[in-house]
Amino acid sequence: MDRYADIRQLMLITDDDPATAAFYRSCGLRSLDQTHGIGFIRYNFAS
């Protein structure tokens, strides 16, 4: 994470798995519901 210290926002999209979430929390990331942020996504699985 030190490499990205000067970047204001870093977003990661990953699977909803408790072990995965725990790993990213241990790296200092928080889920959007724990912040004042909001996120949007649109999947296109037809491609």
Backbone as CSV, one residue per row, in Angstrom:
resi,resn,N_x,N_y,N_z,CA_x,CA_y,CA_z,C_x,C_y,C_z
1,MET,0.819,-1.195,0.000,0.000,0.000,0.000,0.866,1.263,0.000
2,ASP,2.093,1.146,0.461,2.985,2.309,0.450,3.180,2.851,-0.963
3,ARG,3.170,1.976,-1.942,3.338,2.388,-3.336,2.247,3.360,-3.772
4,TYR,1.057,3.248,-3.206,-0.086,4.060,-3.606,-0.436,5.139,-2.585
5,ALA,0.479,5.478,-1.725,0.210,6.432,-0.639,-0.234,7.800,-1.141
6,ASP,0.190,8.204,-2.330,-0.173,9.524,-2.850,-1.468,9.517,-3.661
7,ILE,-2.094,8.369,-3.825,-3.354,8.274,-4.560,-4.509,8.477,-3.585
8,ARG,-5.403,9.411,-3.929,-6.485,9.790,-3.015,-7.490,8.669,-2.799
9,GLN,-7.852,7.973,-3.867,-8.839,6.912,-3.744,-8.330,5.656,-4.438
10,LEU,-8.487,4.534,-3.774,-8.129,3.234,-4.324,-9.348,2.343,-4.161
11,MET,-9.846,1.781,-5.253,-11.036,0.935,-5.179,-10.696,-0.462,-5.650
12,LEU,-11.151,-1.433,-4.896,-10.950,-2.831,-5.224,-12.320,-3.500,-5.266
13,ILE,-12.582,-4.248,-6.299,-13.822,-5.016,-6.404,-13.427,-6.485,-6.347
14,THR,-14.038,-7.212,-5.424,-13.665,-8.609,-5.229,-14.882,-9.428,-4.818
15,ASP,-14.687,-10.709,-4.647,-15.762,-11.602,-4.233,-16.203,-11.303,-2.808
16,ASP,-17.455,-11.611,-2.519,-18.012,-11.431,-1.178,-17.739,-12.688,-0.358
17,ASP,-16.514,-12.792,0.106,-16.067,-13.946,0.878,-15.463,-13.443,2.179
18,PRO,-15.855,-13.974,3.320,-15.340,-13.475,4.602,-13.810,-13.476,4.706
19,ALA,-13.157,-14.504,4.203,-11.688,-14.553,4.278,-11.058,-13.484,3.390
20,THR,-11.639,-13.261,2.219,-11.137,-12.225,1.317,-11.318,-10.851,1.943
21,ALA,-12.499,-10.601,2.503,-12.767,-9.317,3.157,-11.811,-9.099,4.327
22,ALA,-11.560,-10.132,5.097,-10.642,-10.014,6.239,-9.227,-9.672,5.765
23,PHE,-8.812,-10.269,4.660,-7.488,-9.975,4.131,-7.366,-8.504,3.755
24,TYR,-8.339,-7.990,3.008,-8.249,-6.595,2.574,-8.409,-5.619,3.737
25,ARG,-9.197,-5.982,4.737,-9.263,-5.145,5.946,-7.899,-5.110,6.640
26,SER,-7.197,-6.229,6.638,-5.866,-6.259,7.263,-4.867,-5.390,6.505
27,CYS,-5.173,-5.079,5.243,-4.329,-4.183,4.437,-4.728,-2.726,4.600
28,GLY,-5.734,-2.468,5.440,-6.151,-1.095,5.698,-7.320,-0.616,4.855
29,LEU,-7.899,-1.473,4.014,-9.045,-1.076,3.213,-10.329,-1.224,4.031
30,ARG,-11.333,-0.417,3.717,-12.638,-0.499,4.366,-13.712,-0.655,3.299
31,SER,-14.814,-1.294,3.648,-15.914,-1.415,2.693,-16.634,-0.066,2.580
32,LEU,-17.271,0.157,1.448,-17.931,1.445,1.223,-18.983,1.762,2.273
33,ASP,-19.642,0.742,2.807,-20.662,1.018,3.823,-20.058,1.513,5.138
34,GLN,-18.745,1.469,5.269,-18.060,1.978,6.457,-17.461,3.361,6.221
35,THR,-17.719,3.935,5.059,-17.144,5.234,4.707,-18.261,6.191,4.295
36,HIS,-17.884,7.379,3.922,-18.852,8.340,3.397,-18.903,8.275,1.876
37,GLY,-18.364,7.223,1.304,-18.329,7.064,-0.144,-19.525,6.284,-0.661
38,ILE,-19.622,6.248,-1.966,-20.657,5.479,-2.634,-20.036,4.893,-3.889
39,GLY,-20.461,3.731,-4.268,-19.907,3.098,-5.460,-21.019,2.548,-6.334
40,PHE,-20.750,2.515,-7.618,-21.696,1.976,-8.585,-20.943,1.045,-9.519
41,ILE,-21.635,0.035,-9.997,-21.014,-0.900,-10.928,-22.083,-1.407,-11.885
42,ARG,-21.644,-1.726,-13.081,-22.536,-2.334,-14.056,-21.788,-3.513,-14.668
43,TYR,-22.349,-4.694,-14.526,-21.761,-5.880,-15.103,-22.387,-6.142,-16.468
44,ASN,-21.590,-6.651,-17.392,-22.085,-7.059,-18.691,-21.574,-8.467,-18.930
45,PHE,-22.348,-9.449,-18.497,-21.922,-10.835,-18.617,-22.207,-11.405,-19.995
46,ALA,-22.885,-10.648,-20.860,-23.217,-11.136,-22.193,-22.012,-11.110,-23.134
47,SER,-20.985,-10.362,-22.804,-19.813,-10.236,-23.688,-18.939,-11.453,-23.623
